[in-house]
């Protein structure tokens, strides 16, 4: 399948992604893949999976997590949702449903089916934000360490890639226990984002 996907025009590949039903039987609310990307994208956000509100609206990070992520990145709503600036590629494209302690993990079928074919089309990415444990495990060489360990070692990957905690309000306790993240990392992130967007404007 991967070799077949590699031959598709970008628009057709994206159409097939948005029509995907490979794990429909496991999704309590049905499939609704939510992604945002363009071959021109300069920044890539690899996240976990859409939540209920994103599933309902079809707009990625259209929730309190997105509000915090935009604040961390220093991006306006309009800039964030311009695919030529920002690609958003969750580990699972559909809302997996809710468990006892929050949303369920991303469906495991999704990333192996689609990620490599999509990532191969994103040749202009200058920074990848890797958000949460499932994205860490996929994208980082030592990604199966704890989220805290991965984020503490952020300079190992900088400036091309940044491991991040999830911006969900559920992580408020983590942020209070690790104030260095917002004090030290976020200013560097905002500077890098601004530089990449300026480069894009100058092209």
C-alpha positions as CSV (number, residue, x, y, z in Angstrom):
1,X,0.0,0.0,0.0
2,X,2.8,2.4,0.9
3,X,4.4,2.2,-2.6
4,X,1.0,2.8,-4.2
5,X,0.4,5.9,-2.0
6,X,3.8,7.3,-2.9
7,X,2.7,7.5,-6.6
8,X,-0.5,9.4,-5.9
9,X,-0.8,13.2,-6.5
10,X,-0.9,15.0,-3.2
11,X,-4.5,16.1,-3.5
12,X,-5.6,12.5,-4.2
13,X,-3.6,11.2,-1.3
14,X,-5.2,13.8,1.0
15,X,-8.7,12.8,-0.3
16,X,-8.0,9.2,0.5
17,X,-6.8,10.1,4.0
18,X,-10.0,12.1,4.7
19,X,-12.1,9.2,3.4
20,X,-10.3,6.5,5.4
21,X,-12.4,4.0,7.3
22,X,-9.8,1.3,8.2
23,X,-10.7,1.4,11.9
24,X,-14.4,2.4,11.6
25,X,-15.6,-0.6,13.6
26,X,-13.5,0.4,16.6
27,X,-14.6,4.1,16.6
28,X,-17.7,4.7,18.8
29,X,-18.5,7.9,17.0
30,X,-17.6,6.8,13.5
31,X,-14.7,7.9,11.3
32,X,-13.9,11.5,10.7
33,X,-10.2,11.9,9.9
34,X,-9.0,15.4,10.8
35,X,-5.7,16.5,9.3
36,X,-4.2,19.7,7.9
37,X,-1.2,19.9,5.6
38,X,0.2,21.3,2.4
39,X,3.4,20.6,0.5
40,X,4.3,24.2,1.4
41,X,3.9,23.7,5.2
42,X,6.8,25.1,7.2
43,X,5.9,23.7,10.6
44,X,4.6,20.3,11.5
45,X,2.6,19.4,14.6
46,X,2.4,15.7,15.3
47,X,-0.3,15.3,18.0
48,X,-2.2,12.5,19.6
49,X,-5.8,12.2,18.2
50,X,-8.7,14.5,17.8
51,X,-11.0,15.1,20.8
52,X,-14.8,15.2,20.8
53,X,-15.0,18.9,19.9
54,X,-12.6,18.5,17.1
55,X,-14.5,15.5,15.8
56,X,-17.7,17.5,15.9
57,X,-16.3,20.6,14.1
58,X,-13.7,18.9,11.8
59,X,-11.2,21.6,12.8
60,X,-7.9,20.4,14.5
61,X,-7.1,21.9,17.9
62,X,-10.4,23.7,18.0
63,X,-10.5,23.4,21.8
64,X,-8.7,24.5,25.0
65,X,-5.6,22.5,24.0
66,X,-5.4,24.4,20.8
67,X,-5.8,27.7,22.6
68,X,-2.8,26.9,24.7
69,X,-0.8,25.5,21.8
70,X,-1.3,28.7,19.8
71,X,-0.3,30.7,22.8
72,X,2.9,28.6,23.2
73,X,3.7,29.0,19.5
74,X,2.9,32.7,19.4
75,X,0.5,32.2,16.5
76,X,-2.8,33.8,15.6
77,X,-5.8,31.7,14.7
78,X,-5.5,32.7,11.0
79,X,-1.8,31.8,10.8
80,X,-2.3,28.5,12.6
81,X,-5.1,27.4,10.2
82,X,-3.1,28.3,7.1
83,X,-1.9,24.9,5.8
84,X,1.0,26.6,4.0
85,X,2.3,27.6,7.4
86,X,1.3,24.7,9.6
87,X,0.7,20.9,9.0
88,X,-1.2,19.0,11.7
89,X,-0.8,15.2,11.6
90,X,-2.2,13.3,14.6
91,X,-1.0,9.8,15.4
92,X,-4.7,8.8,15.0
93,X,-6.7,10.9,12.6
94,X,-10.1,10.2,14.2
95,X,-11.6,10.7,17.7
96,X,-11.0,7.3,19.4
97,X,-13.7,7.8,22.1
98,X,-13.6,8.4,25.8
99,X,-12.4,6.1,28.6
100,X,-12.5,6.3,32.3
101,X,-9.6,8.8,32.6
102,X,-10.1,10.8,29.4
103,X,-9.9,10.2,25.7
104,X,-8.7,6.8,24.5
105,X,-5.3,6.3,22.9
106,X,-5.0,7.0,19.1
107,X,-6.0,4.0,17.1
108,X,-2.9,1.9,16.2
109,X,-3.9,1.3,12.6
110,X,-3.6,4.9,11.5
111,X,0.0,5.9,11.7
112,X,1.4,2.8,9.9
113,X,-1.1,3.2,7.1
114,X,-0.6,6.9,6.3
115,X,2.2,8.7,8.1
116,X,5.2,7.8,6.0
117,X,3.4,8.6,2.7
118,X,2.2,12.0,4.1
119,X,5.6,12.9,5.7
120,X,7.4,12.2,2.5
121,X,5.3,15.0,0.9
122,X,6.3,17.6,3.6
123,X,9.7,18.6,2.2
124,X,9.6,22.2,3.5
125,X,9.3,21.5,7.2
126,X,11.8,23.4,9.4
127,X,10.4,22.4,12.8
128,X,8.4,19.5,14.0
129,X,6.5,19.7,17.3
130,X,6.1,16.2,18.7
131,X,3.3,16.3,21.3
132,X,2.5,13.6,23.9
133,X,3.7,10.1,24.6
134,X,2.3,8.3,21.5
135,X,3.9,10.9,19.1
136,X,7.2,10.7,21.2
137,X,7.3,6.9,20.8
138,X,6.9,7.1,17.0
139,X,9.2,10.1,16.2
140,X,12.0,10.1,18.8
141,X,14.9,7.6,19.0
142,X,14.4,7.3,22.7
143,X,10.7,8.1,22.6
144,X,9.6,5.3,24.9
145,X,11.1,7.2,27.9
146,X,8.7,9.2,29.9
147,X,7.3,12.4,28.5
148,X,9.1,14.4,31.1
149,X,12.5,12.8,30.2
150,X,11.9,13.4,26.5
151,X,11.0,17.0,27.1
152,X,13.9,17.6,29.5
153,X,16.2,16.4,26.7
154,X,14.7,18.8,24.1
155,X,18.0,20.4,23.2
156,X,19.1,17.0,21.8
157,X,16.7,17.5,18.9
158,X,16.6,21.3,18.6
159,X,16.1,23.3,16.4
160,X,14.5,20.8,13.9
161,X,12.3,18.9,16.4
162,X,10.8,19.7,19.8
163,X,9.3,17.0,22.1
164,X,6.4,18.6,24.0
165,X,3.9,17.7,26.7
166,X,0.3,17.8,25.6
167,X,-1.2,21.3,25.9
168,X,-4.4,19.9,27.4
169,X,-5.8,21.4,30.6
170,X,-5.3,17.9,32.0
171,X,-1.6,18.7,32.0
172,X,-1.9,21.7,34.3
173,X,-0.3,19.8,37.2
174,X,2.7,18.8,35.0
175,X,3.2,22.4,33.9
176,X,3.1,23.6,37.6
177,X,5.7,20.9,38.5
178,X,7.9,21.8,35.5
179,X,7.8,25.6,35.2
180,X,11.1,25.5,33.3
181,X,9.2,24.4,30.2
182,X,7.2,27.6,29.8
183,X,10.1,29.7,31.2
184,X,12.9,28.3,29.0
185,X,11.5,26.3,26.1
186,X,8.5,28.4,25.0
187,X,10.5,31.6,24.3
188,X,12.9,29.5,22.1
189,X,9.9,27.9,20.4
190,X,8.2,31.3,19.7
191,X,11.4,32.7,18.2
192,X,11.9,29.7,16.0
193,X,8.3,29.8,14.8
194,X,8.5,33.5,14.0
195,X,11.8,33.0,12.0
196,X,10.2,30.2,9.9
197,X,7.1,32.2,9.1
198,X,9.3,35.1,8.1
199,X,11.3,32.9,5.8
200,X,8.1,31.7,4.2
201,X,6.9,35.3,3.7
202,X,10.1,36.2,2.0
203,X,10.0,33.4,-0.6
